[in-house]
Amino acid sequence: TLWLHGINAVGVPGASSWREDDDAPHLADCERIYVVIEPDRGGDAVLDWIEDSSIRDRVWLVSLGEYKDASNLHVDDPDRFKERWAEALTKAEKWSDRQAAQRTLEAGEAFVRCADLAKFPSILDRFAVDLRSLGLIGEESNAKLLFLALVSRFFKNPISVAVKGPSSGGKSFLVETVLNFFPNSAFYALTAMSEHALAYSNEPLRHRFLIIYEASGMESDLQSYLIRTLLSEGHIRYETVEKTAEGMQPKLIEREGPTGLLVTTTAVRLHPENETRLLSLTVTDTTEQTQGILRAIADEATNGDIDGDNLPENKWHDLQTVLKAGEHRVVIPYAAQLIELIPPVAVRLRRDGKQIINLIRAHALLHQYTRTRDENGQIIANIEDYRAIYGLAASVIADGVEQTVPDS
């Protein structure tokens, strides 16, 4: 119908049929893209894929009122179609404006439900209490660092983590317990993936964590390369070839980040190129920890299973909704002094220094309702943010540079 009236148009056959890798490149040169939103569930499905598409910031949403699509508008009055179509375009709403308004509305409703948590002076202490109610024994520091890493998904460079320890050491349970405090939209969890999965998957990774249980599920050179690229560059550009009616043709696949990685492993060391990009956390492996876990098993057998859905009114998910719509810019007034005080004893500190800064930023972001703002609205990290991170991460950073310590 639009072609009949001389209007440039692309038809997507079905509200959920958009394929980012195949379809988005055709619109690369279009500065403004009008998308008709049908007044039914199909319209909701279109809004879902727009949010995860690279074209989203160039999209303007068009409503045709009572008419389902352009064809219905034409059939109603062919002679006035162009006039009515032009009028609909003038009333189009920019997708980013609609999204911002929707997030603000959702965040406002969520804040009402979690205000006491959002304004609590030490949110991680509240987190520790609820962790114990879910049956996690020990591992409080590791759990808090994992929590802050997941909060860092809103940053340009999220904090990626490797959770290490022996088989049956509780790595997976630690990760699964922490993930209870986050909505599914915050992460994408896998036990393993094929060599090309990261390039070909349609699962959105932007401002999200990729969780891989057991690093053996990402051992190939190509997987390691794609993961390193995603973590370092914030996106993947993978060129391959595919068979078409015109023969073998090149195809460029782009995966948008930034993305954080959380992986569990029994290995002491991962691929050396990946190791320095990850904060390494080792689960507690002591007789006292084992005894505590055995007692927890007995307690569960006595009192019944513990369900992650029993978190206090799910305020933790509401808090993440609030943070998603809130301010993500954080300034650290004392960053220069702090960096000067770190002895440059290992090359990997060049990356660990960024991890420390990002942990401080994540802690301040989490506590933004008890932090001051600068004239630009940015959150100002205070000394309490560093104090909390020092207590959690000092030994982890020290362990990470052990390569500079002589065997003696």
VMD Tcl script that draws the C-alpha trace (Angstrom):
set ca {
  {0.00 0.00 0.00}
  {2.77 2.43 0.88}
  {4.63 1.61 -2.35}
  {1.42 2.37 -4.26}
  {1.59 5.90 -2.84}
  {5.32 6.30 -3.61}
  {6.43 5.97 0.01}
  {9.69 4.20 0.91}
  {8.77 1.26 3.12}
  {9.93 -2.09 4.44}
  {7.45 -4.72 5.58}
  {8.26 -7.06 8.47}
  {6.20 -10.26 8.07}
  {4.93 -10.62 11.62}
  {5.44 -8.53 14.73}
  {8.15 -10.86 16.07}
  {9.88 -11.58 12.76}
  {12.52 -8.85 12.90}
  {16.04 -10.31 12.57}
  {18.64 -7.81 13.67}
  {21.59 -9.18 11.69}
  {19.63 -9.49 8.43}
  {17.25 -6.53 8.62}
  {19.02 -3.65 10.41}
  {21.84 -3.26 7.80}
  {19.26 -2.36 5.14}
  {18.31 0.72 7.19}
  {21.86 1.80 8.03}
  {21.66 4.97 5.93}
  {18.21 6.07 7.12}
  {18.37 9.00 9.53}
  {14.74 8.61 10.62}
  {12.72 5.40 10.61}
  {8.96 5.47 11.15}
  {7.51 2.30 12.67}
  {3.75 1.77 12.68}
  {2.63 0.38 16.04}
  {-0.53 -1.67 15.70}
  {-3.11 -1.30 18.49}
  {-2.84 -4.88 19.76}
  {-0.32 -7.37 21.17}
  {1.55 -7.17 17.90}
  {2.37 -3.57 18.69}
  {3.81 -4.62 22.06}
  {5.95 -7.24 20.34}
  {7.34 -4.61 17.96}
  {8.25 -2.35 20.89}
  {10.12 -5.27 22.46}
  {12.40 -5.86 19.47}
  {12.97 -2.15 18.90}
  {14.43 -1.84 22.41}
  {17.14 -4.38 21.55}
  {17.81 -3.17 18.02}
  {20.63 -0.92 16.83}
  {18.05 1.23 14.98}
  {16.16 2.20 18.18}
  {17.57 5.73 18.50}
  {16.43 6.56 14.93}
  {12.92 5.18 15.37}
  {9.75 7.29 15.53}
  {6.56 5.50 16.55}
  {3.46 6.05 14.40}
  {-0.08 5.42 15.57}
  {-2.93 5.21 13.06}
  {-5.62 5.35 15.73}
  {-8.45 2.95 15.00}
  {-6.76 1.63 11.86}
  {-4.62 -1.49 12.24}
  {-2.14 -0.58 9.53}
  {-1.54 1.49 6.40}
  {-3.72 -0.79 4.29}
  {-6.75 -0.28 6.52}
  {-6.17 3.48 6.38}
  {-6.07 3.33 2.56}
  {-9.20 1.19 2.22}
  {-11.15 3.58 4.43}
  {-10.50 6.56 2.12}
  {-7.96 6.12 -0.71}
  {-8.20 9.75 -1.85}
  {-7.27 11.15 1.56}
  {-4.62 8.56 2.36}
  {-1.55 10.73 1.78}
  {-3.00 13.60 3.78}
  {-3.90 11.37 6.72}
  {-0.59 9.52 6.53}
  {1.37 12.79 6.63}
  {-0.69 13.91 9.62}
  {0.11 10.65 11.45}
  {3.83 11.21 10.83}
  {3.70 14.71 12.31}
  {2.28 13.19 15.50}
  {4.91 10.41 15.65}
  {6.68 9.99 18.97}
  {10.41 9.37 19.20}
  {11.06 5.89 20.60}
  {13.67 7.12 23.08}
  {11.17 9.65 24.51}
  {8.49 6.97 24.89}
  {11.02 4.61 26.49}
  {12.25 7.25 28.93}
  {8.70 8.10 29.97}
  {7.82 4.42 30.42}
  {10.93 3.74 32.49}
  {10.24 6.79 34.64}
  {6.70 5.60 35.27}
  {7.83 2.05 36.12}
  {10.65 3.35 38.30}
  {8.26 5.64 40.20}
  {5.93 2.75 40.97}
  {8.86 0.53 41.95}
  {10.38 3.22 44.18}
  {7.19 3.39 46.24}
  {7.62 -0.32 46.97}
  {11.35 -0.24 47.75}
  {11.98 3.28 49.11}
  {13.14 2.00 52.50}
  {15.72 -0.24 50.78}
  {16.87 2.41 48.26}
  {17.43 4.94 51.08}
  {19.09 2.51 53.49}
  {22.60 3.77 54.37}
  {24.23 0.34 53.88}
  {22.29 -1.65 51.29}
  {24.90 -4.41 51.16}
  {24.32 -5.15 54.86}
  {20.61 -5.64 54.11}
  {21.68 -7.85 51.21}
  {23.79 -9.99 53.55}
  {20.83 -10.56 55.88}
  {18.60 -11.73 53.03}
  {21.41 -13.90 51.67}
  {21.46 -15.86 54.90}
  {17.69 -16.27 54.74}
  {18.17 -17.99 51.37}
  {20.58 -20.51 52.87}
  {23.93 -19.12 51.73}
  {26.54 -19.94 54.35}
  {29.66 -17.79 54.51}
  {30.80 -16.24 51.21}
  {29.41 -12.85 52.26}
  {32.26 -10.84 50.76}
  {32.20 -12.78 47.49}
  {28.43 -12.38 47.26}
  {28.65 -8.62 47.83}
  {31.31 -8.29 45.11}
  {29.13 -10.30 42.71}
  {26.19 -8.04 43.55}
  {28.22 -4.90 42.79}
  {29.54 -6.46 39.57}
  {25.98 -7.01 38.35}
  {25.07 -3.42 39.28}
  {27.98 -2.29 37.09}
  {26.11 -3.54 33.98}
  {24.88 0.04 33.56}
  {28.45 1.26 32.98}
  {30.44 1.46 29.76}
  {32.84 -1.17 31.16}
  {31.06 -3.62 33.49}
  {33.06 -5.58 36.08}
  {33.52 -9.16 34.86}
  {34.10 -11.93 37.40}
  {35.44 -15.49 37.57}
  {34.25 -17.51 40.56}
  {36.85 -20.21 41.25}
  {36.93 -23.21 43.51}
  {36.94 -27.02 43.69}
  {34.11 -29.18 42.44}
  {31.19 -29.17 44.95}
  {32.68 -26.06 46.52}
  {29.45 -24.10 46.16}
  {30.35 -21.86 43.20}
  {27.08 -22.36 41.34}
  {24.98 -22.01 44.47}
  {26.73 -18.75 45.31}
  {26.03 -17.34 41.83}
  {22.44 -18.63 41.71}
  {21.67 -17.15 45.13}
  {22.97 -13.71 44.15}
  {21.02 -13.83 40.87}
  {17.79 -14.18 42.89}
  {18.19 -10.47 43.70}
  {18.11 -9.45 40.01}
  {15.39 -9.66 37.33}
  {15.97 -11.93 34.33}
  {16.50 -8.85 32.15}
  {19.79 -8.25 34.00}
  {21.49 -11.46 32.88}
  {21.54 -14.35 30.40}
  {22.62 -17.66 31.94}
  {24.06 -20.69 30.10}
  {25.77 -23.90 31.17}
  {27.65 -24.06 27.87}
  {27.47 -22.69 24.32}
  {28.63 -23.70 20.86}
  {31.69 -22.11 19.30}
  {29.69 -19.60 17.23}
  {26.76 -19.07 19.61}
  {27.94 -15.72 20.92}
  {28.02 -14.34 17.38}
  {24.77 -15.84 16.11}
  {22.49 -15.70 19.15}
  {19.56 -13.25 19.07}
  {19.62 -12.87 22.86}
  {20.23 -9.19 23.78}
  {23.50 -8.57 25.64}
  {23.49 -4.77 25.94}
  {23.84 -3.65 29.59}
  {23.44 -7.26 30.62}
  {25.56 -10.02 32.16}
  {26.43 -13.24 30.37}
  {26.55 -16.04 32.97}
  {28.43 -19.23 32.03}
  {28.43 -22.04 34.56}
  {31.80 -23.79 34.19}
  {34.44 -22.13 32.05}
  {34.98 -25.42 30.20}
  {31.90 -24.39 28.23}
  {33.91 -21.58 26.56}
  {37.29 -23.15 25.94}
  {37.65 -22.87 22.16}
  {39.95 -20.21 20.76}
  {37.08 -18.59 18.85}
  {34.86 -18.41 21.94}
  {37.68 -16.91 23.99}
  {38.35 -14.38 21.24}
  {34.69 -13.35 20.93}
  {34.36 -13.00 24.70}
  {37.54 -10.92 24.94}
  {36.29 -8.68 22.14}
  {32.89 -8.25 23.79}
  {34.49 -7.35 27.14}
  {37.21 -5.06 25.79}
  {35.50 -3.37 22.85}
  {31.93 -3.40 24.17}
  {30.61 -5.09 21.00}
  {31.31 -7.87 18.50}
  {31.80 -7.38 14.75}
  {32.10 -10.86 13.26}
  {32.30 -11.29 9.50}
  {31.47 -14.64 7.96}
  {30.08 -15.96 4.68}
  {26.75 -17.59 3.96}
  {25.29 -19.50 1.07}
  {22.70 -17.53 -0.93}
  {20.93 -17.83 -4.27}
  {23.76 -15.69 -5.69}
  {26.44 -17.97 -4.20}
  {28.63 -17.41 -1.14}
  {28.22 -13.89 0.16}
  {29.92 -12.03 3.04}
  {27.81 -11.27 6.10}
  {28.72 -8.94 8.97}
  {27.25 -9.88 12.34}
  {27.25 -7.25 15.08}
  {26.44 -7.90 18.74}
  {25.93 -4.81 20.84}
  {27.23 -4.42 24.40}
  {28.50 -3.38 26.82}
  {28.31 -6.78 28.46}
  {29.70 -8.23 31.68}
  {30.84 -11.84 32.07}
  {30.36 -14.01 35.14}
  {31.89 -17.47 34.86}
  {32.49 -20.30 37.34}
  {35.49 -22.62 37.06}
  {37.48 -25.28 38.87}
  {40.64 -24.02 37.13}
  {43.19 -21.96 39.03}
  {43.90 -20.00 35.85}
  {41.77 -19.27 32.79}
  {42.99 -18.35 29.32}
  {45.73 -15.78 30.08}
  {44.13 -13.18 27.81}
  {40.81 -13.59 29.66}
  {42.28 -13.90 33.16}
  {43.41 -10.28 33.39}
  {39.99 -9.05 32.27}
  {38.22 -10.75 35.18}
  {38.04 -10.16 38.89}
  {38.86 -13.56 40.42}
  {36.87 -14.66 43.46}
  {37.71 -17.94 45.22}
  {35.03 -19.71 47.24}
  {35.86 -20.54 50.84}
  {37.31 -24.06 51.15}
  {37.81 -24.65 54.87}
  {36.60 -27.29 57.34}
  {34.61 -24.59 59.15}
  {32.82 -23.67 55.90}
  {32.06 -27.35 55.20}
  {30.69 -27.79 58.71}
  {28.46 -24.73 58.28}
  {27.08 -26.06 54.99}
  {26.36 -29.46 56.53}
  {24.41 -27.76 59.30}
  {22.45 -25.78 56.70}
  {21.58 -29.04 54.91}
  {20.25 -30.42 58.17}
  {18.28 -27.24 58.84}
  {16.70 -27.37 55.38}
  {15.73 -31.01 55.91}
  {14.13 -30.05 59.22}
  {12.31 -26.89 58.14}
  {11.70 -27.40 54.40}
  {13.06 -25.86 51.21}
  {13.93 -22.20 50.89}
  {12.49 -20.44 47.84}
  {14.24 -17.49 46.19}
  {10.81 -16.02 45.43}
  {10.39 -15.42 49.16}
  {12.64 -12.38 49.18}
  {10.93 -9.52 51.06}
  {8.14 -8.50 48.64}
  {10.74 -8.74 45.87}
  {11.94 -5.27 46.77}
  {15.33 -6.17 45.32}
  {13.89 -6.46 41.81}
  {12.08 -3.16 42.32}
  {15.40 -1.59 43.33}
  {16.97 -2.74 40.04}
  {14.05 -1.19 38.13}
  {14.71 2.09 39.94}
  {18.45 1.93 39.23}
  {17.87 1.17 35.55}
  {15.88 4.38 35.09}
  {18.10 6.46 37.39}
  {21.37 8.31 37.03}
  {24.34 6.17 35.93}
  {27.08 8.80 35.91}
  {29.31 8.71 38.98}
  {32.28 10.96 39.81}
  {34.95 10.06 42.39}
  {36.57 13.26 43.70}
  {39.46 11.37 45.33}
  {40.23 9.05 42.38}
  {43.57 10.71 41.54}
  {44.84 10.49 45.13}
  {43.73 6.86 45.39}
  {45.49 5.78 42.20}
  {48.70 7.50 43.33}
  {48.66 5.40 46.50}
  {48.52 2.08 44.63}
  {52.06 0.68 44.17}
  {52.60 -0.19 40.46}
  {53.99 -3.66 41.18}
  {52.26 -5.57 38.36}
  {51.17 -4.88 34.79}
  {47.71 -6.33 35.47}
  {47.10 -3.47 37.93}
  {46.45 -1.36 34.82}
  {43.19 -3.30 34.54}
  {42.68 -3.92 38.26}
  {42.84 -0.17 38.84}
  {39.80 0.20 36.57}
  {38.07 -2.59 38.50}
  {38.62 -0.75 41.80}
  {37.27 2.48 40.34}
  {34.24 0.70 38.89}
  {33.51 -1.06 42.20}
  {33.50 2.33 43.95}
  {31.24 3.72 41.23}
  {28.87 0.73 41.52}
  {28.64 1.17 45.30}
  {27.85 4.87 44.90}
  {25.30 4.14 42.16}
  {23.61 1.60 44.44}
  {23.42 4.21 47.23}
  {22.53 7.16 44.98}
  {19.58 8.18 47.18}
  {21.97 8.85 50.07}
  {24.64 10.56 47.95}
  {24.94 14.18 46.83}
  {24.98 15.28 43.18}
  {27.14 17.77 41.31}
  {25.83 20.64 39.19}
  {25.42 18.24 36.25}
  {23.33 15.77 38.24}
  {26.12 13.22 38.52}
  {26.34 11.06 41.66}
  {29.31 11.98 43.87}
  {31.03 8.99 45.49}
  {32.09 9.64 49.08}
  {34.74 8.05 51.26}
  {32.26 5.46 52.55}
  {32.07 4.02 49.03}
  {35.83 3.45 49.09}
  {35.76 2.14 52.65}
  {33.21 -0.53 51.66}
  {35.20 -1.55 48.57}
  {38.50 -1.70 50.44}
  {37.02 -4.14 52.94}
  {35.67 -6.36 50.17}
  {38.34 -6.20 47.48}
  {41.77 -5.49 49.02}
  {42.69 -9.16 49.44}
  {41.22 -10.06 46.04}
  {43.37 -7.46 44.27}
  {46.44 -8.56 46.28}
  {45.91 -12.18 45.25}
  {45.56 -11.14 41.63}
  {49.11 -9.74 41.46}
  {50.77 -12.76 43.09}
  {52.83 -13.26 39.93}
  {55.13 -10.51 41.22}
  {55.80 -12.35 44.51}
  {58.92 -14.59 44.47}
  {58.42 -18.30 45.27}
  {60.30 -17.87 48.55}
}
mol new
graphics top color blue
foreach p $ca { graphics top sphere $p radius 0.5 }
foreach p [lrange $ca 0 end-1] q [lrange $ca 1 end] { graphics top cylinder $p $q radius 0.2 }
display resetview
